[in-house]
């Protein structure tokens, strides 16, 4: 039996048309921010967040007062989650070492891992206060040693959200702004009269935030192209429909355009999952959002074999991939295009999103084919250096270099090598002789 789609999401051309509309609106907004700075940012904050204040940056006293509103148990949970993220980031950082090697006698090559000097962290919060995103960006940047970390989050119900501000503050943010959307990422990347521009933008966001980061890439670095949340469940008959449906809808509630896909080799599981989704949508408090996502962006793909399931999954390259099969380790060994894997029925995407310690800012829209997710290494730049310490090495490398430069027609390049051969090779050395 060929691969069968029991349910398909919206056609790709319709989704592309929506993306084009977003791109136009974002371009105009970013141009306005560049032209009018703080004035444009204030107008946008009033328009989209109904929020205005003398300065969008929170003072130290304001931060203390807001953090004090967080209940003790909530603060304990925030600290626990942040500790898990920090611990894993520290382990990742420890794996990245500076190196120096002598590749030839007198030829020293090396590299250093240097932190980006300023980072802007966007933490979504207009619809759902994304407390965990502060750990993933702010705290991870702190582990990397970034000297200046600024963070932006929109107001929640008209005020700064205490839990989000607490997570930013505990994570080590040097500046905290109550700003959302395009105006936040635009201000951080372009700079305004009151906000100094950063070198790198990180953090998830809605379609407008993601598009703004895409358009700002080049002016600043970005972590990755992160669109709406995607979740994929790869399952066989070893698990039941309730588990599959719960994991699909648990991520579909993110927004009205959050793709969710079931890939299975069990027609029984596929059809029972469709029925179970209908049942859960009748009782899920966020069903209005999840139902729209599932109707427009839900897929159920029925395959014959594990190999077909693997091929479909790698081709779709989804952000979150929940694997619940009799061959979980086989998928771990063979999956190559995804954001993060969640292996086995005891594991779930929500744990990864909130507390387990891996970073939840992950590639979407097939970007998993060429990049992984945000991690401590994204805040570090690996810079090489070289040193020649002997006359013999300078002469030998210079002779090779001279000939190779002339092979390409670069006479000026060759002379950079030749002058070293003349100075360090002795009076009787002819060009190229030392490399014969």
Secondary structure, 3 states (H helix, E strand, C coil): CCCEEEECCCCHHHHHHHHHHHHHHHHHHHHHHHHHCHHHHHHHHHHHHCCCCCCCECCHHHHHHHHCCCCHHHHHHHHHHHHHHHHHHHHHHHCCCCEEEEEECCEEEEEEEEECCEEEEECCCCCCCCHHHHHHHHHHHHHHCCCEEEEEECCECCECCHHHHHHHHHHCCCEEEECCHHHHHHHHHHCCCCCCCCCEEECCCCHHHHHHHHHHECCEEECCCCCCCCEEEEECCCCCHHHHHHHHHHHHCCCCCCCEEEEECCHHHHHHHHHHHHHHHCCCCCHHHHHHHHHHHEEEEECCCHHHHHHHHHHHCCCEEEEECCCHHHHHHHCCCCCEEEECCCCCHHHHHHCCCCCCCCCCCCHHHCCCCCCHHHHEEEEEEEEECCHHHHHHHHHHHHHHHHHHCCHHHHHHHHHHHHHHCCCCCCCCHHHC
